[in-house]
Amino acid sequence: MQRCFLLDYNKKCFDYINKKKSDYIILDFADARLPIALFGEKDYVSCGTFFNENRKGLESKFGKPNIYKFDHWDKQQWKECINWFCDEILKSYDIEKIILVEVYTVDEYIDKSEKFCKFPDNRVLLNKKVNEHLKYIFDICCEKLQGCHIIRMPENVFGSAFHKLGLLPLHYHDLYYEYAFKAVQLITCEKPENEEEVLEKLRKEYSDLLKYKRMEIESDYFRSHKATYERLEKYSYCFSTVIKNYDKILADINLYMHENNIKRAAFYGGGLSTDVMTAFLEKCDIKIDYIIDRHSRNSDIPIISPDEKEYPETDLIIVCTVNNIAVGIKKVKSRTDTMVESIYTFLPEK
C-alpha cells in the first residue's frame, strides 16, 4: 500500500506500469470513488487506506491538505481524465491485453454471525451516488477501450464481514472472487473464440449461485432461530390476550384452584410465561414451591434441576415450556405423582 501511495503521490504510476509489464493488465475504477487530498497547490493523492491510516504523519510532513470528494469535478472533467488515463494505458498495453472489470458498491452484507444486514441509510444513499459515478466511468472506458476484455458484474452480489480487508460496500462474498478468477482464467488461458458469450454464461451462472447462496444463508439463519421466533410469537399472542381478558382469566384460574383444592404449585420451565403465571397464582394466594429449570430470572423462588430423579411434593406442577409442552409433561410425570397441567390450561394458546 505504501508503494502505491508513493507512486500516486509522485505521479510515477505509468512509469512503474511500463517498467513492470505483465502479460495482461486488469483495470477497475473502484478507487474513483475516493476523495482527493491536495497538499499545497499541486501535490495531490487519493485518500485510500494508506492515507487514512497514516494521515497524522503525512500532515505533519506535508501540512494539512484540502480534501475534495469525487463529485467536486463535473462529468466533463471526469471524462477528460478517464480518456487521458486510457490513452496512457494504451501506450503500454495492446487493447487485447487489457481486462476491464465492472464493479459497484453493494447495500447488503453478511455479518460475523452469517446474518444478512444492510449498511446504514446514509451509506446506502452514498452507494447509489457512487454507483452512478462508477457506471459513468465504466461506460467511458468501454467506449475508449473498445476491443478489450470485459468482466461484468454479476447480479445478487453482497458484501461480507469475513473479507480479509474488512467490511466495506466493495468487499464482496468469496463467490464473487471465484467468479472473477474464473473469468480471468477464461480470458488469459482458455481464450475461447466466442469469449463474450462464454463470459456472459459464466456471469449468469454466478448470478444464480450468489442468489442460491443468499437463500442458503437466510434459511440457515432462520432454521437456527426458528424456535426463538415461534416462542416469541406464542408469547406475543398469549400476553396480548391476557391483557385483554385479564379479569376473566384470573377468575377461571381462581376457580380451578378452588375446585381442585390447590394450595401450592410449582413450574416446569422458567421463562416469560412462568413469570405471568406466577403473578396470577400469587393473586389467588397460591404458594409457589419451586421452579424446575437450569436457571431462572426469579431469584425468590427455589430452583430444582430438571435432572432430579424425583421432584419434591407439591399440589400441582404447571409445564411452561411453550415450544415443548408434550415433552415437558412426559418428563414431569416420570418424576412425580403430583397433578400436572399445561400452562395452556390457564392461558390462551395460539
N, C-alpha and C positions, 0 to 999 in steps of 0.2 A: 504493500500500500504506500509505503514511503517513496519507493521508486516512482510509482505512478504519479504521486503528488508532485515530486520534483520535476518529472518530465512535463507535467502540466504547467507548473509554475514557471519553468524556464522555456516553455514552448518548444520542447525538443521531441515531442511525441512522434512526429512524422520522420524525424531523423532516426529515431530508435526503430520505428517500424521498417524503414528502408534498410537499416543495417542488419536487423534480426528477422529477415524474411522467412516465413514459413510457407508450406505448400498452399495453404488457404488462409484467408483472414475472415474471422467471424465478427460481424458487427451487430450490436443492438444499441438503441439510443435511450436506454433507461436513465442514464445519468443526465439526460437533457432536462429532467425534472428538477435537478438540484439548483439551489441558489448559487450565485457567483459572488465571491469576495474580491473587492477591489482595494488593493493596498496602494495608497498614494494616487497617482493619476494614470498609471499604465500597467501596474503589476496586478494581474488577476488570476484567480484559480477557482476551480469548482469546490463547493463546500461538501465534500464527500466524507467518508468515515475517518480518514486520517486527519483531515482538517478539524472535524468536530472533536476528535479525541485529543488533539494537540493544540487546540485553539489558543489557550492561555500562553503557551510557549511561543507560538507564531506571532501573537500580538505583542509580546514583549520584545521580539526581534524585529518585526516589520511595522509595528504600530497597529492601531485599531482600524480594521477595514470597513468600508461601506458594503452592506450586503444587499444584493438585488435578486429578487425572485425571478423565475423564468418568464413570467408574464410582464416583466419590465420592458421587454422588447416586443415589438409588434410582429405579426406574421411575416410581413415582407422582410424584415431584418433576419428573422429565423430562416426564411427560405434562402436568402443570400448566404448565410452562414453555413447551412447544410449543403448547399450546392458547392461552396468552396471546399468543405470537408470532403465531399465525394470526389471532387477533382484531385485533391491531394492523395486520396487512397488510390485512385486510378493511375497515378504516376508510379506507384509501387506494385500494383497488382492488376493483372488482366481481369476482365469482367467475369470470366468463367472460374476465377479463383476467389471470388467474393461470395460469402454466405451472409445474407441479411436475415436477422431474427426479429420477428414481431413480438413485442412484449407490452403488457399492460398491467396496471395495478389491479388487485382483487379486493373485494369488500369483506369476504368471509375467510375464516381460517379455523383450524383445529387447535385447541389449546393442549397443554401437557396431560390433561385427563382424557384427551381424544373426544372432546365435546366441541360441536360447531359453535363458533362465536362470530359476532360481527364487530368490525372495527368501530370506534366511536363515531357518532354522527358527523362531527366536524372533519374527521379523517375520510369518511365516505364522500362527503362533499368535495374535499380536495382531490380524492381519487378520480372523481368524474372530470374535474378540470384538467388533471394531469393526463388522463387517458385521451381526452380530446387533443391535447398538445402532442402526445406521443403518436396518435393516429395521423395528425397533420404532418409530422416529420417523417413517419414511415411512408406515407404516400409520396412525399417529395423524393425520398430515396428510391422508391420503386420506379419512379419516372426517370430519375437521374442515372440509376444503375440498371437500366433495362438489360436483361440477359444474365443477371446474376442469379444465384440460387436463393430461394426464399423459403424460410421455415416459418409457417404461420402459426399463430397462437391457437391451441385447441380450445374448445368450449369446456365449461364446467371446472375450470382451474380454480383452486382455492389455496390459501396460504397455510403455513404450518409453523407452530411454535417449536417444532423439532429441527428446523433448519439450522445448520451448523453456524450460520452467521446471525442467528436470532430472528425474531418475528418482525417482519415488515410486509407491506402490501405487495412487494415484488419478490418475496421469498416464498416459493411455492412448495407444494407437496412433492415428495420424491417421484411420483408418477410422471410429473411434468418433465423432470430432468431425464428420466428414462426415455420419454418420447423425444426430447431434443437430441439425446445421444444417438438414438436410432436414426433420426433424420440426418444427422451429420454423417453417420456411417454410410447411409444410402448415397449421399452426395459424393463423399470422398473415396469410398471403397467400391460400392456396387455399381455406381454410375449408370442407372437404368436409362434407356433411351427415352422412355415416357416418364421422366423424372417428376414432372408437375403432377401427373396423375397418381403416381405411386406415393408421393408425399402427401397428397390430399387424402388418399385412402388411409395412410398412417395417422393423419390428423384426426379423421373421423373415428378411427379405432380407439385412439386415446381419449377423444372426447367422451366416448361411451364408457371407457374404463374409468375415467375420472367420475363420471356420473354414478357408475356402479359402486365405486369406492366410497363416494359420499353416502349412498344408500346403505352400504355395509356399515360404515361408521355410525350413522344415525340409528340404525336398527340395533347395533351392539349397545349403544348408549341407552337406547330405550329399554332393551331387554334387561340391562344391568340395573335400571332404575324403575322397572315396571312395578315391582312390589311396593315401592315407595309411592309411586303415583296412585296406585289402586287404593292403598291405605289412606292417603290424604283425601282422595275422592270420597271414600266412605266416611271419613271423619267430617268432611265438609257437609255432606248430606245429613248425617246424623245430628251434628251440632246445630245446624240451621233449623232442623225440625224440632229439636229440643227447645230452642229459644222460642219458637212459635207456639209450642204446645206444653210449655213448662208445667203449668198447674195441673193439667190432666195427667202427664207422665208421673209427676210426684205423687198424685193421689193413687194412681194404679200401682206404683211401687209400694206405697204405704199399705195398701190393701193386701197385696201379695204377701208382704212380710207378716202382717197380722194373721192372715188365714193359715199360713204355714208355720206360725209360731217361731219366726226367725228373730233372734235377739243379737246374734253375732254373725259376721260373714268374713270371707277372705276373697282375694282376687288372684287369678292366674294371668299374669301379664301386667306390666306396669306403665303402660303408655297413656296417651291423652284420654282415651275412653275410660280408663281406670280412674283418672282424676275426676272426670264428670260423674261417674257412678259413685265415687266416694262422697262427693258433695250431696248427692241425692240421699244416700244411706244415712249420712250424718243428720240430714233434715228429718229422717224417720227415726232418729235415736238408735240406729243400729251400730254396734261396736265393730270396728274393723280390726280383726285379729292379726292379719299378716297379708303380705303380697308375695306370691310365688313368682320370682323373677331373678335374673342375674344382677340387676341393678334397678333402682327406682329413683324418680325425682322427689318422691315424698319421704323425707328423712324421718318423719314422726312415726311411720308405720314399720314394724319389723319386716325384714326380707327373709324369705325362705328360698333356698336353691331349688330349681325345678328338678334337680337330680336326686333330691332326697328320696329315700326308699318309701317313706310314709309321711304324708302331710299331717300336721297337728290337727287336733279336734276343733271343729267349729260347726255352726249350723248350716252354712251354705257357702259354696265356692263358685264365684262367677268368673267364667272364662272370657277374657277381654282381648284375646289375640285376634283382631278383626279380620286378618287375612287367612288365619288358620284355625277357625273355631272348632271344626270337627276333630282335628288333630289334638288340639288343646283339651277338649272334653275327654277324648280317649285316654290321654296321658294322665289327667287328673283322676279319672275313675279307676285307673290301675294302681293308684297310690292312696286311695281313701274310700271309705264307705259313706262319706258325707254327701248330702244332696248337691248336685252340680247343675248349673244352668248357664246358658249362653247369655252374653250381655244383651243380645237381641231379644231376649225375653222381656227386657225392660226398656230398651232404647230402640228407635226406628232403624231398620236395615234398608240400605239402598237396593 
